[in-house]
């Protein structure tokens, strides 16, 4: 690597010598490797998702509940061979997939890892991201990722600038989503209801941002339609992590009215997928997904995805 241009920030720094916006060097830093049971049911299943939480992030969301991982140098550096060994251990534990969490800023370093996983381990690969990714980088994942699990956070450039320091987020996320659907194709599930390929889009409803959530759903529908993707609407926002006093509008939980309004709008647009129980809005963060009539896969064998 010479000058880093892996994500939309285009920092153009040599990460062997200095860091860019993500705050991380070129070498992969890993915060946690373990089976993870708190994703959507079609990702976690019964045995858990093989989650590799990567350190650093190219978004610094003011409300991030994982800021210790995303905005500090938490965890430890790993060579590709060390990481492959850890993934092999996960596979032996029976996890359903390899779930790479926030890997956009390590994409070049992860490519040999993913090739080795494909050749020798054989786990389906989930690319779990903020949605703030460049199309050029995503295309390098062709043939190496089965499921894309992106956020789509904002429709408003003003909100994305205020809360994530990325006024270009809506346009970037829209292009990234279109690329992901083109690469992964429509959602496909196995006989047990596990998502084996396709795109599942997450959206976190923020307090006071109900209308922006409507805008996000409109953008998703305009960009890729509703038939080829699944939607996961999150109610888990808590104010515990945002800087007190700086964002007073975020200093409360999302109301039932706000969240149910977004769920209702998603239903009217024809989306299928998942919603969360209200008790997910806790600093303990144990997301509990329930099935919505329109928010569920239609394939056979998916009835347990609730």
FENCOR-V16294 format. One record per helix or strand of 3 or more residues. SS is the DSSP state (~ for helix, > for strand). FROM is the first residue (numbers start at 1). TO is the last residue. If there is no record, write none. Layout:
ss = <SS & SS>
from = <FROM & FROM>
to = <TO & TO>
This chain:
ss = <> & ~ & > & ~ & ~ & > & ~ & > & ~ & > & ~ & ~ & > & ~ & > & ~ & ~ & ~ & > & ~ & >>
from = <29 & 41 & 49 & 67 & 80 & 97 & 104 & 124 & 135 & 147 & 157 & 169 & 195 & 210 & 229 & 239 & 248 & 256 & 273 & 278 & 289>
to = <36 & 44 & 54 & 70 & 92 & 101 & 121 & 129 & 141 & 151 & 164 & 184 & 204 & 224 & 234 & 241 & 250 & 269 & 276 & 280 & 291>
